[in-house]
Every structure is written in structure tokens, then in C-alpha cells.
């Protein structure tokens, strides 16, 4: 079931800058984890802004849950949770607890239900000790977790995350990857994630899109996309170094597949060494 679809979108900003998003259709199926890879200026932000209904297209199709976000904003937003790249723009509560509860309160969720959800999600993300803190004084990584926690209190069907791993230390980054995968598995939450952190992608994505100067040039699983090293370079992206290593080995007659994680690469190299 397609829950998000963007086809040959055209948008013109107030300064007359024109952005076209064409090439492959961008489609998100229910329950899938979709990652969008692209260099700065490639069109990722424009894509997300249209899906969220913050911008309206001049041409093309933008549908979320069968509706046009810019025309039916309030209806579509009921289904969405979002974590912006600059979380300072969305954290507005006087305390972490108040910020997490903000949307739920506006939606008239019962007070006891809000309290239960806020504390449960805060504990899962290991920020329960921050609930009484003032968000302004938190670290960048802590703010990112607070924004994510706030987005999850209303149980959105689709969670949109713009560069969610920025400002996170390695431990927090992998904790977030673990949480997002758990969220998808247990609640069926669909994920749309933009990131330039190549090494995270195989651990979080069912489907990967590559966007280059407004054109969706690649779509596939991590292995399929990372195997297109030349196309990735044209888009100013790089596959993991060991992925390029295995491609070079293949050209020398050692076809060991296309591993996309360190664990896969280790297993393939051990097979090669044991064979000798």
C-alpha cells in the first residue's frame, strides 16, 4: 500500500529559484523504512517540505495517505511525526516534559495518557532524567532525542527525520538506530529519513533513494545502491570504503559479492582466507 507518492514535482521559491524533482517516482509503502541520500542542495529539503505540506507544488503529484498535504494540511499532519535537522526550531516547551507533551495536549489527549506516553518514551530513549530540564541548555544530541520523543507521543503512522544522526555521539547514534528499527517492527511506523551518514544506511533502510540535483537517479536496497559506485560519485556521495574495496577485488577476479556492513565484509573475507 502506497502511503506517500511524489511524481515529477516542480516548486518555485519566492526568490524565483526553481526546483524540479523528477526521475524515478518517490514512493513509500506502508511499514517501510525509506532513506534518501543526497548531497547538500540536491533537493532533499524541498522533498520533505512538500510531503509535510509546508510547500505547495507548481506542477507534479504529492500525495500522503491519498491526500494532497498542502491542501489538506490538518488532516495529513494527523498521520505524521517529524524531526527537523535544526531541532532548535521545533523545541518550544519550557521543560523537556512540556515539549514532549505539547502536540498531545493540543490534540486533547487525556492527561493521564499523555503522562504515561511521555515517561515511557523518555525511558526508552534514555532521557527520562531530563524531563524537568530546560531544553535550551541541553546538548545537541540530547535535543535531537527530545525532538524525536516529542514526535512519537501521538503515535504517528509516518515518521519523517531530516538528518537525525547529526550531533549524536557514536553511542547515541546507534541507540537511535536501534530505537527506530524497534519502532518500525513493533508499531509498524513507516520511516522517511534523509542522511549523509552512509554507514548507518544498511542498518536502517529497506529502500534507498539517491537524489542528484533534483533527479532521483537510484532506487533499491542498500546493496544494490552501494554497488553503483560511479553513479554515487556523480551525485557527490561515497559508498563505504570497504564496499569500494570489494568492487576492486571483483575487477581482479575475486567476486565476493557486495557487502554493505562490516559484519558482511568480515564474513566474506574470512571465507576467502579460509579457502587459501
ABEGO torsion letter per residue (X at the ends): XBABBBBGBBBBBAAGBBBBBBEBBBBBBBGBBBBBBBBBGAGAAAAAAAAAGABBBABEBBBBGGBBAAABAAAAAAABBBBBABAAAABABABAAAAAAAAAAAAGBBAAAAAAAAAAAAAAAGAAAAAABBAAABBAAAAAAAAAAAAAAAGBABBBBBGAABGBBAAAAAAAAAAAAAAAAAAGBBBBBBBABAAAAAAABABBBBBBGGBBABBEBAAAAAABAAAAAAAGBBBBAAAAAAAAAAAAGBBAEBBABAAAAAAAAAAAAAAX
